[in-house]
Amino acid sequence: MSAEPRREQLLNAADRVIQRDGPGASMNAIAAEAGITKPILYRHFGDRNGLIRALTERHTSGLLAAVRAALNEPLERRDRVEHVLDTYLAGIEARPQVYRLLTHPEPGDPTGVGHALAPALRQIAEEITRAVDNQVDLGADRELLAEAWGRGITGMVLAAGDWWLESRPCSRTRMVQALADLLWGRLAAAGDLPTAVLPAPAAEPATGADPAV
């Protein structure tokens, strides 16, 4: 069996264990789930941080692709806002324990694997910035406002999504509406650019690797 399918099998096993046991899932448990010994797991990923990096690449590339596709949907502006919000919330809802692993530092690790989602969030902010800049008429301050909104929206949705996933105070549909209502005032007031175009996806690196990794 070639290395890549084997690696995917090990990541699938890690996903299952983390979903079952939470962010603190051990390498022993993951190795047992995969039907291998721990040294073999280390041979593939180096250490636990290496395994987390591989999981990060897997999940953030999928999340980025989904958000990018949602931003490019030919929808009315309000519908597109809700679609993007729902896409993000659906992504973290699908694998809540993996999401917690990628966003919440472990004790004694304030800057390590618990911040693994940060590069993907920066890129989501850039995608939103590009969409606003290309589509919404914000006047002379368009570039500044697009950048501020892209980063502000991303931070807001990250914090609100984290709270929603932990507390589950309402359905995902209701949460999408609540966030969209908050964003909608200034977005509704702004006109479309005369030559508005949907944002082009970010160029892929020459190697074909996902831009988030």
C-alpha positions, 0 to 999 in steps of 0.5 A: 500500500502506498504512503498516501492512502495509509496516511489518510487512513491514519488521519481518518482514525485520528478524526474518529478518536478526537470526535469520540474523546475530545481534543485531549485524545492520546496518540495511544488511542489513535494508534489503537483505533488505526490498528497500529503501534504508536511508533508507526504513528510517530513514523508518519507524523513525527509527533503529536504536533505533526499529526495536528498539523496534518489534521489542520491541513485537511480540515482548513483546506475544506473549510476555505474551499467551502467559504470561497464557493459560498462567496462566489454563489450568484445570490442576492447580497443578503442571501450570500451573507447568510449563505457564507455564515451558514457555510462556516457554522455548518463546517464547525458543527460537523466536527465540533471536537476537531474544531475545539482542538484547532482553536483552543490551546491546551494547558502549557501550550498558549501558542501551539496547536490550539491556534492551528486554525489561525492561518485559515482564518486570516485567509477567510478574512482576505477572501471576505475583504476581496469580495467586499472590495469587488462588489460593494460601493463604499466610496473613497474609503473602499479599500480601508473599509473592505479590509476592516470589514473582512477582518472584523466579520471573521473575528465576529463570526469566530467568537460567535460561532465558538459560543454557539457551538459550546452553548447551543442557544438556538438552531444554526438557522436562527444563529445565521439570521442573528449574525446576518442582521448585525452585519446587514445595516451598512451592507444594505445601505451600500450600493453595488459597484457599477462593474461589480464582479465576483471575487476570483479564487486566490491563485493556487501555488505552483506546487498545487498545495492548498494556500492555507497550509 
